[in-house]
Amino acid sequence: MSTHAKRERLLLADLLETTGPDAPTLCEGWHTRDLAAHVVVRERRADAAGGTWIKQLAPRLERVMAEFAEKPYEELIQLIRTGPPRFSPFSLKQIDEAANTIEFYVHTEDVRRAQPDWTPRELDPVFQDALWSRLERTARLTGRGAPTGLVLRRPDGRTAVAHRGVPVVTVTGEPSELLLFAYGRQNAADVELEGDKEAITKLHESKQLGI
């Protein structure tokens, strides 16, 4: 049975293949080749991937990323498309769905929205609800570094508190757009912000959102 994570994986692989290895992304300092290497290392090199969160492992992660970035681009795309090896926790459907739905959606938009001719993507309500469910669970984590209070609100009024504090900024949009905002892609997200003007500016400029 197809899953959201599997669908987004294939979309990302196709998009990376179409744009080529030197296209820009929303990830600062990364082109598509770097992003592809990141995705592969995250799934296939647990010994290095921990450098994302553990400072002591960061140099190792950087070295391994550089090694993978030197591989033929077509090989990286194929490794993403075929998925993780059997011994990887990501090979389990439930873990893949829980850990990769957001990962692949965000990185797909990192590539799409960095291109000058990108257009909005229509997402079905089921997928929007799936993204909202994950955003509700991770809101406090992604918003922990926010310089203001931060509330994420869907158009139907449902909310998730990402950070407690004052003044409060309320960000309204579809779950997919709120997700991008909460994961540090503030300038690329189609959302509306309400609150103190100075607080809104601080939140827009903050580099502390995301995991």
C-alpha positions in Angstrom: 0.0 0.0 0.0 1.3 3.4 -0.9 2.0 5.9 1.9 2.4 9.6 2.1 6.1 9.2 2.8 6.6 6.9 -0.2 4.8 9.3 -2.5 6.8 12.3 -1.3 10.0 10.2 -1.7 9.3 9.5 -5.3 8.2 13.1 -6.0 11.4 14.4 -4.5 13.5 11.9 -6.5 11.8 12.9 -9.7 12.2 16.6 -8.9 15.9 16.3 -8.1 16.4 14.4 -11.4 14.5 17.0 -13.4 16.3 20.0 -11.9 19.8 18.6 -12.1 22.6 18.7 -9.5 23.3 22.4 -9.5 19.9 23.9 -9.0 19.3 26.2 -6.0 17.3 25.1 -2.9 15.8 26.9 0.1 18.5 25.2 2.3 21.1 27.9 2.8 24.4 26.9 1.1 23.0 23.8 -0.5 22.4 23.0 -4.2 20.3 20.0 -5.2 23.4 17.7 -5.1 24.0 18.6 -1.5 20.3 18.1 -0.6 20.4 14.7 -2.3 23.5 13.7 -0.4 21.8 14.8 2.9 18.8 12.6 2.3 20.9 9.5 1.4 23.3 10.0 4.4 20.3 10.4 6.8 18.9 7.0 5.8 22.0 5.0 5.1 24.7 6.3 7.5 23.3 6.4 11.0 26.9 6.6 12.3 27.2 10.1 10.7 23.6 11.3 10.6 23.6 11.9 14.3 25.8 15.0 13.7 22.7 16.9 12.9 21.9 16.9 16.6 25.1 15.9 18.4 27.8 18.6 18.1 30.7 16.2 18.6 29.5 14.2 15.5 29.1 17.2 13.3 32.6 17.0 11.7 32.0 13.4 10.8 28.7 14.2 9.3 30.3 17.0 7.2 33.0 14.6 5.9 30.5 11.8 5.0 28.2 14.3 3.3 31.1 15.6 1.2 31.9 12.0 0.2 28.4 11.3 -0.9 28.1 14.6 -2.7 31.1 13.4 -4.9 29.2 10.4 -6.0 27.5 10.4 -9.5 24.3 12.5 -9.1 22.3 9.7 -10.8 23.4 7.3 -8.2 22.2 9.5 -5.4 18.8 9.9 -7.1 18.5 6.1 -7.4 19.4 5.6 -3.7 16.7 8.0 -2.7 14.1 6.4 -5.1 14.8 2.9 -4.0 14.7 3.8 -0.3 16.8 2.7 2.7 18.5 -0.7 3.0 16.8 -3.5 5.0 18.9 -2.9 8.1 17.8 0.7 8.4 14.9 1.6 10.8 13.5 3.7 7.9 12.8 0.5 6.0 10.0 -0.2 8.4 6.8 1.2 7.0 5.5 2.7 10.2 8.9 4.4 11.0 9.2 5.6 7.4 5.7 7.2 7.5 6.3 8.8 10.9 9.8 10.1 10.1 9.8 10.8 6.4 6.5 12.3 5.5 7.5 15.7 6.8 11.2 15.2 5.7 10.4 14.6 2.1 7.5 17.1 1.8 9.7 19.9 3.2 12.7 19.0 1.0 10.5 18.7 -2.1 9.3 22.2 -1.4 12.9 23.3 -0.7 13.6 22.4 -4.3 10.3 23.5 -5.9 10.1 27.0 -4.3 13.7 27.9 -5.0 13.1 27.7 -8.7 12.0 31.0 -10.4 9.0 29.4 -12.3 7.5 27.4 -9.4 3.7 27.2 -9.0 1.6 26.3 -6.0 0.9 22.6 -5.5 -2.6 21.3 -4.9 -2.6 19.0 -1.9 -5.6 16.8 -1.0 -7.4 17.2 2.3 -6.2 13.8 3.6 -2.6 14.8 3.2 -3.2 18.2 4.7 -4.7 16.5 7.8 -1.8 14.1 8.0 0.7 17.0 7.9 -1.4 18.8 10.6 -1.3 15.8 12.8 2.5 15.7 12.6 2.8 19.4 13.1 0.7 19.3 16.2 3.1 16.7 17.7 6.2 18.6 16.7 5.1 22.3 17.1 6.7 22.8 20.5 10.0 21.3 19.2 10.1 23.4 16.0 9.1 26.5 17.9 11.3 26.2 20.9 13.7 28.8 19.7 11.1 31.3 18.5 11.8 34.9 19.7 8.1 35.5 20.4 5.1 33.6 21.4 3.9 31.6 18.4 0.5 30.1 17.6 -0.1 28.1 14.4 -3.7 28.3 13.2 -5.6 26.5 10.4 -8.2 28.3 8.4 -10.9 26.3 10.2 -9.7 27.7 13.5 -7.8 24.8 15.0 -4.6 25.8 16.6 -1.3 24.5 17.9 0.9 26.4 20.3 4.5 26.3 19.1 6.0 28.6 21.7 4.6 30.3 24.8 5.6 33.9 25.4 4.7 37.5 24.7 4.0 39.2 22.5 2.2 36.5 20.6 2.3 36.1 16.8 -0.5 34.0 15.2 0.4 32.4 11.9 -2.6 31.3 9.8 -2.5 29.0 6.8 -3.0 25.5 5.4 -1.1 22.8 7.4 1.4 22.4 4.5 2.2 26.1 4.7 2.3 26.2 8.5 4.7 23.3 8.4 7.1 25.1 6.1 6.9 28.2 8.3 7.5 26.2 11.5 10.5 24.4 9.9 12.3 27.6 9.2 11.1 28.4 5.7 9.2 31.6 6.8 9.8 33.6 3.6 8.6 30.7 1.3 5.4 29.9 3.2 2.0 31.2 2.1 0.7 32.4 5.5 -0.8 35.4 7.2 0.7 36.8 10.4 -1.1 38.7 13.1 0.4 40.4 16.1 2.9 43.2 17.0 4.7 44.4 14.0 8.1 44.3 15.7 7.4 40.7 16.9 6.4 39.7 13.4 9.6 41.0 11.9 11.7 39.2 14.5 9.9 36.0 13.8 10.3 36.3 10.1 14.0 36.9 10.4 14.6 34.2 13.1 16.9 31.3 12.1 15.9 29.4 15.3 12.7 27.8 13.9 12.8 24.1 13.0 14.5 21.0 14.2 
